[in-house]
Amino acid sequence: MLRRLAAQRILELRQAFRQPQASRSFSTALNYHLDSPDNNPDLPWEFSGKNMEKVKEILSHYPSNYKQSAVIPLLDLAQQQHGGWLSVSAMNHVGKYHLLVCGTTPCMIRGSREIESALLSHLGVKRNEVTKDGLFSVGEMECMGSCVNAPMITVADYSSGSEGYTYNYYEDITPKRVVEIVEALRRGEKPPHGTQNANRINSGPEGGNTTLLGEPKPPPCRDLDAC
């Protein structure tokens, strides 16, 4: 039985390497997951009652704003429960969507604490906790680099597995809009990322530009010293 499963897995890996994707690197191919009857994201997986007590004990070792640092011991516990190996469904148990709120000063001034409060209240979790349905977790990130579009969040989207993973920024967020984004993700939709202010284009001013409306005038000659 084990020999047959091993032979089947080797055949699947060979087929993955032969796929006509010239851009696929060797390391990417090694990380490529192939669903099988005993290892696919649709298989239900939960920590056992006994291990849930261990989960609480492990999490208690970390401060409230660094609970995500427990991921390695939690994966180790999941591996022990699963007979010495980690299934995709066990790894996905940490949540399909990781929501990160920017907590740096510009976003905080513009209302990031209200954004976080709206998320936590709507999802019924505390920071760094996972929702009961396993879909969402909420954390904080420092400076996402778009202060002009503050406040903002990032959504790490694992819903399509490692091959389809995306990391998207949602800017000019309001408490109402962040809840709408969460519900769109719950429905399997992909809300447009970037600025959520309909009166802005990217990081441009609200209402459009008032200066630099055309191409700038070029210098009178290439050699400025000779002009």
N, C-alpha and C positions, 0 to 999 in steps of 0.2 A: 504494500500500500504506500509506504513512504517512498520507495524507489519510484513508483509510478508518479506520485505527486512531484518529486524532485525533477524527473524527466520532463513533466509537463511545464514546470516553471522555467527550466532551461530553454525549452522550445519557445515559450512566451517571450523570454528575454531576447532570444535570437531574432524573433520577429520584430521586436521593438527596435533593435539596432538596424534592421533592414528597411525600416520605414523611410520613404523618400523625402527626408527633411534634411537638406544639405546644411542648414544652420544649426542642427542639433549637435551640441558638443558631446564629447565622451562623458564628462561629468554629469551633464544633464540626462543622458541616457541611463546612467547608473541610478539616478534619482527618480526615474520614471516608474510610476506605480501602475500595475495591471490588476484590475479587479479579478478576483477569483471567488468561487463559492464560499470559501472559508475566510476571505479577507476582502471585504468591500464596505463602503461607507453606509450601506443600508442595513447592515447587521446591528441590532440593538446592543448597547453596551452600557453598563453602569457599575460603579464601585459597589461591592457587596456591603451589607450592613456592618459587618465587622471592620472592613477596610474604611468605611466612611468615618468611623471613629478615629482611625489612623490619619485620615485626610485632615480632620479637624486638628489633631495633635501636631501634624507637620506644619499646617498653616499658622499655628499659634507661635511658631519659632520666628516668624517674620513680622516686621512692623507693618501697620495698616497700608502704607503707601508702597510696599514692596512685596506684596503677596505673590506677584507673578514670578518672583525668584524661586518659588517652590516648585516650578514646573519639572525640574529634573528629578527630585525625590518622588514627586507624584507620578511621573512616568515610570519610574522604577517600581513603585507600588503597583501600578496598573500591569506592568510586565510580569510581576510575581503572581498576580491574580490570574493572568491570562496564560499561565503555563510556560513562562520563560520567553515569550515574544510579544511584541506590540502590534496589534491589529490597527488598521486605518480608523475603524470606528472608535477604538480606545483613544487614539491620538486626537480625533475630532471631538472627543468628549469635553475638551477645554472650551469649546464654543466656535461657531462658524464665523462670527463677526466680532472683532475686537475693536471697540469704540474708544478712541483716545482723545481727550479734551486738552487743548493747549492751555497750560497754566501760567505762562510767562506774562510779565507785567502788561504789555499792550493788550493782550487778550483778556487779562483779568480786569483791566480798566473798562474794557468794552463789554463785559458781562459774561466771561467764561464760567464764573461760579454759578450763575443762573442757568447756563446751558447744562452744566454737570448736574445741578439739582433737578432739572426737568428730566434728564435721562434716568437718573437713579430712581426718581419717584415713579416715572412711567413704567420702568422695567421691574421695579420692586426689589432692587438689589442695593448693596453698598459698593463703594469703590473696590475694584479688583475682584468682585464676586461674579459668578456665572449665573445666568437666569435658569430657572427650573427646567425650561425646555431645551437648554444647552445651546441656544442660538447666539446669545450676546454676553459679552463681558465688557466692563467699563473701566478704563484707567486714565491716567494723566500722562501727558508728554510735555517736555519743555521745548519751547520755541520751534515751531514748524516752518519758520522762515518766510511767512507772508503776513507780516504785521500790519501792512496797509489794508489787508482784508480781514482784520480781526473783528470778532472772535471766530475761531475755526476748530474743526475736529478732523481727525483722520479715521478712516475705516479700513482696517486690515481684513480683507474679504477672503476667507478660506472656503467659501461655499462650493467652489469648483475644483477643490483639491489643489495639490502643489503645482500642477501644470497650468491651472487657470487662475492662480493667486493674483490678486490685485491689491493695490495700496493707494487709496484715493483720499484727496483733501476736499473738504466741504467748508467754504469760507463765507463770511458775512452771515453767520448762523444766528438764528433767534431761537428761544425756547420752543416756540410753536413749530418752527421748521425742523428742528432736530428730531422731534417726535414724529413728524411726517416722514422723515428719512428712515427712521427705525421701522415704521410700519410698512413702508415700501420694500425695505429689505426683507421683512418678515414674509411678505407676499411673493418673494422671489424676483422682485423688480430691481433694476439698476438705476437709481435716481442719478440725474446728471451731476457730476462733481464740478468743482470750481466755485466761483461766487454764486451765492444763492440770492443775490440782490438783482432783480430784473432790470434795474436802472443803471447797472454798471456793465462794462465790458472788461473782463479779466480784472486787472487792478487799476483801471482807469477811473477818473472821478465820476461820482454819481451825476447823471444827466448829460455826460459827454464832455469832451475837451472844450476848454474856453481859450486855450492858447495852442501854438504849434499846430495849426489846422492844415498846414500844407507842407511841402518839402522845403527844408531850409535852403537859403541862397548859398551857392558854392563860393569859395574864395575867387577873387578876380583872376588869379593865376596860380599855377602849381607851386612856383618858387615864391614864397611869401616875402623873402628878403628883396626880391627883384620888383615887387609890385609898387 
